[in-house]
Amino acid sequence: MSTDVTDKVSAAPPPGKGGSGDGAGLAQLVLGGLRRNMRQYGMLIALGLIVVLFQIWTGGDLLLPRNVSNLVLQNSYILILAIGMMLVIIAGHIDLSVGSLTAFVGAFAAVLTVSHGVAWPVALLLCLLMGAVAGAVQGVLIAYFGIPSFIVTLAGMLLFRGLTEILLKGQTLGPFPNGLQKLGNGFLPAVGPNTNYHNITLLLGIVLIAAVVWQEVRDRRRQAEFSLDVVPRNLFLLKLVAIVAAILALTMLLASYNGAPIILIVLGVLVVGYGYVMRNAVFGRHIYAIGGNLPAAKLSGVKDKKVTFYVFLNMGVLAALAGLVVAARLNAASPKAGLNFELEAIASSFIGGASMSGGVGTVLGAIIGGLVLGVLNNGMNLLGVGTDWQQVIKGLALLAAVGFDVWNKRKSGS
């Protein structure tokens, strides 16, 4: 590890310079930076290429404002699950129950609101509490009883699926109250003068750009202050330009349709909050510690059982939120809801940079992995690709991502 850091520092250009003045030197600098940060940028570049390819193949239909909005709504619950699953995988575990738990919470919400007339805000809180209880029970069995997470969550998958069938008696139940429906299908209200764009969405986009640029510059300065490896200046500027362009493009597309979906704001809050916890909070560092080297973490005083318990409790809450979102989007609870959601969340995490051995991954990576799968699904649907070939292509994408992780580990360890 120390040799790797030394190599990175020596390859960085002197302060105030971007490297050699000629084009070849700049290209070498950019390629070197990409090579050293391949885990961080690899899937982001892949996502951009996938978007460009499907935009060409679909004749421009992929990035139509209406389709972009639908892309966000259709993949929101998978992205929510992917955030929680990334934390579980970083901690060195797995959760196979989240798909069934989303279906169970959706059924529980339908029984409360449709069958018993419970006000939807109260039902929402009760459903999140139900998810927390389910996650806590699994967390206790895994952390304090020492039962492998694969076995516990496999049992949970069967248990919650059966309870869903019992609650709904094998039938679809709906519709949901309008307030709850907006969680899965609603958009921010339109206010202000008529500009042919959604004003609130434009404002949020500007604020987001400013916040991201400030955060990136701040992180780079802090790394330099502590003599840590920093991305070369030219590559850093290229990264900022790409981020700003992507946010601006998404903002304009959403603002030209119905504006930002409400669930996109929820997702934004989750990404910012969980990203901060995993980067800066003690709890986040402890998750990385127990996943990266459990014996060393114990010797360092990390309460691994407590951390594991809270990781699964958190997963239960996020699964409950995803269950509410998918039920609200469908406007009904179904016994078949949530099928294969756990596989989509796990695939999103691994495609987004998580490691099979734990200790590696980011919240943003989970979002990128989920978007890769979402764009693949949406693009192939627009092209009329059959579901059989869609499964083949997604399986190959997952295999390629895990294979890249193994190759990258062997190369860095050599």
C-alpha positions in Angstrom: 0.0 0.0 0.0 2.8 2.4 0.9 4.5 1.7 -2.4 1.3 2.5 -4.3 1.0 5.9 -2.5 4.6 6.8 -3.2 4.0 6.0 -6.9 1.0 8.2 -7.0 2.6 11.2 -5.3 5.7 11.0 -7.5 3.5 10.9 -10.6 1.6 14.1 -9.6 2.7 17.4 -11.3 4.3 20.2 -9.3 1.9 22.6 -7.6 0.5 25.2 -10.0 1.4 23.2 -13.1 -0.7 20.8 -15.1 2.2 18.6 -16.3 4.1 18.9 -19.6 3.0 21.5 -22.0 2.5 19.4 -25.1 -0.5 17.3 -26.0 1.2 14.0 -25.5 2.2 15.0 -21.9 -1.4 16.0 -21.2 -2.8 12.8 -22.6 -0.3 10.8 -20.6 -1.2 12.7 -17.4 -5.0 12.1 -18.0 -4.5 8.4 -18.8 -2.3 8.0 -15.7 -4.8 9.6 -13.5 -7.6 7.4 -14.9 -5.5 4.3 -14.4 -4.8 5.2 -10.8 -8.4 6.0 -10.1 -10.0 3.2 -12.3 -12.2 1.9 -9.5 -13.6 5.4 -8.9 -14.1 6.4 -12.5 -14.4 3.1 -14.4 -18.2 2.6 -14.1 -18.9 6.4 -14.4 -17.2 6.3 -17.8 -19.1 3.1 -18.6 -22.4 4.8 -17.7 -21.6 7.7 -20.0 -20.8 5.4 -22.9 -23.9 3.3 -22.3 -26.1 6.5 -22.4 -24.4 7.7 -25.6 -24.8 4.3 -27.3 -28.4 3.9 -26.5 -29.1 7.5 -27.4 -27.8 6.8 -30.8 -29.4 3.4 -31.2 -32.8 4.6 -30.1 -32.7 7.6 -32.4 -32.6 10.1 -29.5 -35.6 8.6 -27.6 -33.5 7.7 -24.5 -32.9 11.3 -23.5 -36.3 12.7 -24.3 -37.5 14.6 -21.2 -40.5 12.3 -20.6 -38.3 9.2 -20.8 -35.7 10.6 -18.5 -38.4 11.4 -15.9 -39.8 7.8 -16.3 -36.2 6.5 -15.9 -35.9 8.2 -12.5 -39.4 7.0 -11.4 -38.9 3.4 -12.6 -35.5 2.9 -10.9 -36.0 4.9 -7.7 -36.8 2.0 -5.4 -33.9 -0.1 -6.7 -31.5 2.9 -6.1 -32.9 3.2 -2.5 -32.2 -0.5 -1.9 -28.8 -0.2 -3.5 -27.7 2.4 -1.0 -28.6 0.1 1.9 -27.2 -3.0 0.2 -23.9 -1.2 -0.4 -23.5 -0.7 3.3 -24.3 -4.3 4.0 -21.8 -5.5 1.4 -19.1 -3.1 2.7 -19.6 -4.6 6.1 -18.9 -8.1 4.6 -22.5 -9.4 4.6 -25.4 -9.9 2.2 -29.1 -9.4 2.4 -31.4 -11.6 0.3 -34.7 -10.5 2.1 -35.0 -7.0 0.8 -37.2 -7.8 -2.2 -39.7 -9.8 -0.1 -39.6 -7.1 2.7 -40.5 -4.4 0.2 -43.5 -6.5 -0.9 -44.5 -7.1 2.7 -44.3 -3.4 3.7 -46.3 -2.4 0.6 -49.0 -5.0 1.6 -48.9 -3.6 5.2 -49.4 -0.1 3.9 -52.4 -1.2 1.8 -54.0 -3.0 4.7 -53.6 0.1 6.9 -54.8 2.7 4.4 -57.2 0.9 2.2 -58.7 -1.7 4.5 -58.6 0.2 7.8 -58.6 3.8 6.7 -55.5 4.9 8.5 -54.2 8.3 7.5 -51.4 7.9 5.1 -48.8 9.9 7.1 -49.4 7.6 10.1 -49.3 4.6 7.8 -46.0 5.8 6.3 -44.4 6.0 9.8 -45.8 2.7 10.9 -44.4 1.0 7.7 -40.9 2.5 8.3 -41.1 1.3 11.9 -42.1 -2.2 10.6 -39.1 -2.2 8.3 -36.8 -1.2 11.2 -38.2 -4.0 13.4 -37.7 -6.6 10.6 -34.1 -5.3 10.0 -33.4 -5.3 13.7 -34.5 -8.9 14.2 -32.3 -10.1 11.4 -29.5 -7.9 12.7 -29.7 -9.5 16.2 -29.6 -13.0 14.7 -26.6 -12.2 12.5 -24.6 -10.0 14.9 -25.3 -11.5 18.3 -26.2 -15.1 17.6 -23.6 -15.5 14.9 -25.9 -17.0 12.2 -24.5 -16.2 8.7 -26.3 -13.4 7.0 -26.9 -15.5 3.9 -29.0 -18.0 6.0 -30.8 -15.4 8.1 -31.8 -13.3 5.1 -32.7 -16.3 3.0 -35.1 -17.3 5.7 -36.3 -13.7 5.8 -37.0 -13.8 2.1 -39.3 -16.8 2.5 -40.9 -15.5 5.6 -41.8 -12.0 4.3 -43.0 -13.4 1.0 -45.3 -15.7 2.9 -46.6 -13.0 5.2 -47.3 -10.8 2.1 -49.5 -13.6 0.7 -51.3 -13.9 4.0 -51.9 -10.1 4.4 -53.2 -9.7 0.8 -54.9 -13.2 0.7 -53.3 -13.7 -2.7 -55.0 -10.6 -4.2 -54.0 -7.1 -5.3 -55.2 -4.4 -2.9 -55.6 -0.7 -3.8 -55.8 2.2 -4.6 -53.7 4.2 -2.2 -54.6 7.7 -0.9 -53.4 10.6 -3.2 -50.8 11.8 -0.7 -49.1 8.5 -0.7 -49.3 8.1 -4.4 -47.3 11.2 -4.9 -44.3 9.5 -3.2 -44.0 7.2 -6.2 -45.5 9.4 -9.0 -45.6 13.0 -7.8 -43.6 16.0 -9.0 -42.6 19.2 -7.3 -45.2 22.0 -7.7 -44.7 24.6 -10.4 -44.3 28.2 -9.0 -43.0 31.5 -10.2 -43.3 33.2 -13.7 -43.9 31.2 -16.9 -40.4 30.5 -18.3 -41.3 27.3 -20.2 -39.2 25.5 -17.6 -39.9 24.2 -14.1 -38.5 27.0 -12.0 -37.9 25.1 -8.8 -36.1 22.4 -10.7 -33.8 25.0 -12.3 -33.1 26.5 -8.9 -32.3 23.1 -7.4 -30.0 22.3 -10.3 -28.0 25.5 -9.8 -27.8 24.9 -6.0 -26.7 21.3 -6.6 -24.0 22.4 -9.1 -22.6 24.9 -6.6 -22.6 22.4 -3.8 -20.9 19.7 -5.8 -18.2 22.0 -7.1 -17.6 23.4 -3.6 -17.4 19.9 -2.1 -15.0 18.7 -4.7 -12.7 21.7 -4.3 -12.8 21.4 -0.5 -12.0 17.7 -0.6 -9.0 18.3 -2.9 -7.6 21.0 -0.7 -8.0 18.8 2.4 -6.2 16.0 0.7 -3.4 18.3 -0.3 -3.1 19.7 3.3 -2.6 16.2 4.7 -0.1 15.3 1.9 -2.4 12.7 0.5 -2.5 11.8 -3.2 -4.7 14.1 -5.2 -6.0 13.8 -8.8 -3.8 15.8 -11.3 -5.2 19.3 -11.9 -6.1 18.8 -15.5 -8.0 15.6 -14.7 -9.7 17.3 -11.7 -10.9 20.1 -13.9 -12.1 17.6 -16.5 -14.0 15.8 -13.8 -15.6 19.1 -12.6 -16.7 20.0 -16.2 -18.2 16.5 -16.7 -20.1 16.7 -13.4 -21.4 20.2 -14.1 -22.4 19.2 -17.6 -24.2 16.1 -16.5 -26.1 17.9 -13.7 -27.0 20.7 -16.0 -28.2 18.4 -18.8 -30.4 16.4 -16.3 -31.8 19.6 -14.8 -32.8 21.0 -18.2 -34.4 17.7 -19.3 -36.5 17.5 -16.1 -37.3 21.2 -16.0 -38.6 21.0 -19.6 -41.1 18.3 -18.6 -43.0 18.1 -15.3 -40.0 19.1 -13.1 -38.1 17.0 -10.6 -40.0 14.0 -9.2 -40.5 14.0 -5.5 -38.7 10.7 -5.1 -35.6 12.3 -6.8 -35.5 14.8 -3.9 -35.7 11.9 -1.4 -33.0 10.1 -3.3 -30.8 13.2 -3.2 -31.2 13.6 0.5 -30.3 9.9 1.0 -27.2 10.1 -1.2 -25.9 13.2 0.6 -26.7 11.9 4.0 -25.3 8.4 3.6 -22.4 9.7 1.6 -21.4 12.0 4.5 -21.8 9.2 7.0 -19.6 6.8 5.0 -16.9 9.5 4.3 -16.8 11.5 7.5 -18.6 9.8 10.4 -17.1 7.3 12.8 -19.9 4.9 12.1 -19.0 4.9 8.4 -15.3 4.2 9.1 -16.3 1.4 11.4 -18.4 -0.2 8.6 -15.3 -0.1 6.3 -13.1 -1.5 9.2 -15.2 -4.6 10.0 -15.6 -5.4 6.3 -12.0 -4.8 5.4 -10.3 -6.6 8.4 -12.6 -7.8 11.2 -9.8 -9.1 13.5 -7.9 -5.8 13.3 -11.1 -3.8 13.8 -11.9 -5.7 17.0 -8.4 -5.1 18.3 -8.9 -1.4 17.5 -11.9 -1.3 19.7 -14.6 -1.3 17.0 -17.9 -2.8 18.4 -18.4 -5.0 15.4 -21.7 -6.6 16.6 -23.3 -3.2 17.3 -22.2 -1.9 13.8 -23.5 -5.0 12.1 -26.8 -4.7 14.0 -27.3 -1.1 12.9 -26.3 -1.9 9.3 -29.2 -4.4 9.0 -31.6 -2.2 10.9 -30.8 0.5 8.4 -31.3 -1.9 5.5 -34.8 -2.8 6.9 -35.8 0.9 7.0 -34.6 1.5 3.4 -36.4 -1.6 2.2 -39.6 -0.3 3.9 -39.1 3.0 2.1 -38.6 1.2 -1.2 -41.7 -0.8 -0.5 -43.8 2.3 0.0 -42.4 3.9 -3.2 -43.1 0.9 -5.4 -46.5 0.4 -4.0 -47.3 4.1 -4.4 -46.0 4.0 -8.0 -48.2 1.0 -8.9 -51.1 2.4 -6.8 -51.6 -1.0 -5.4 -50.0 -3.7 -3.3 -49.4 -7.0 -5.0 -48.2 -10.4 -3.7 -45.7 -10.5 -6.6 -44.2 -7.1 -5.9 -40.5 -6.9 -5.2 -39.5 -10.1 -7.1 -35.8 -10.1 -7.8 -35.3 -6.7 -6.2 -32.6 -8.1 -4.0 -30.7 -9.3 -7.0 -31.0 -5.9 -8.7 -29.7 -4.2 -5.5 -26.8 -6.6 -5.1 -25.9 -6.3 -8.8 -26.0 -2.5 -8.6 -23.6 -2.6 -5.6 -21.1 -4.8 -7.3 -21.3 -3.0 -10.6 -20.9 0.2 -8.7 -17.5 -0.9 -7.2 -18.3 -3.0 -4.1 -15.9 -5.9 -3.4 -16.9 -9.5 -2.7 -14.6 -9.5 0.3 -16.1 -6.4 1.8 -14.5 -3.1 3.0 -14.7 -1.4 -0.4 -17.5 0.6 -2.0 -19.2 4.0 -2.0 -22.8 5.2 -1.9 -22.3 7.1 -5.1 -21.0 3.9 -6.6 -24.2 2.1 -5.7 -26.2 4.8 -7.5 -24.0 4.6 -10.6 -24.4 0.8 -10.6 -28.1 1.1 -10.3 -28.3 3.7 -13.1 -26.2 1.4 -15.4 -28.8 -1.3 -14.9 -31.6 1.1 -15.2 -30.3 2.6 -18.5 -29.7 -0.9 -19.9 -33.3 -1.9 -19.0 -34.8 1.2 -20.4 -32.7 1.3 -23.5 -33.3 -2.3 -24.4 -37.1 -1.8 -23.8 -37.0 1.1 -26.3 -35.2 -1.1 -28.8 -37.7 -3.9 -28.3 -35.2 -6.4 -27.0 -36.8 -9.4 -25.4 -36.7 -10.1 -21.7 -34.7 -13.2 -22.3 -31.8 -11.3 -23.9 -32.1 -8.5 -21.4 -31.4 -11.0 -18.6 -28.4 -12.3 -20.6 -26.9 -8.9 -21.1 -27.4 -7.8 -17.5 -25.8 -11.1 -16.3 -22.8 -10.4 -18.5 -22.6 -6.8 -17.2 -22.5 -8.1 -13.6 -19.9 -10.8 -14.4 -17.7 -8.2 -16.1 -17.9 -5.9 -13.1 -16.9 -8.6 -10.6 -14.2 -9.8 -13.0 -12.8 -6.3 -13.2 -12.8 -6.2 -9.4 -10.8 -9.4 -9.2 -8.4 -8.3 -11.9 -7.9 -4.9 -10.3 -7.1 -6.6 -6.9 -4.5 -8.9 -8.4 -2.9 -6.1 -10.4 -2.7 -3.8 -7.3 -1.4 -6.7 -5.2 1.4 -7.6 -7.6 
